Amino acid sequence: MKLLEGKTALITGAARGIGKALALKFASEGANIAFTDLVIDEIG
């Protein structure tokens, strides 16, 4: 079982920098991710 399995995280500023790193790490640990950013073109 992964560390964050069954948990949900809301991450703001997820298109770049710390927000992006957190989103990727949380997802790799099994979390469901809801994210947003003002710069929509960078969200991939």
Number of C-alpha atoms within 10 A of each C-alpha: 7 9 11 16 14 10 12 14 15 11 18 16 18 24 21 15 9 13 17 20 13 18 24 14 13 20 16 14 15 16 19 17 15 12 16 14 16 11 11 11 8 11 14 8
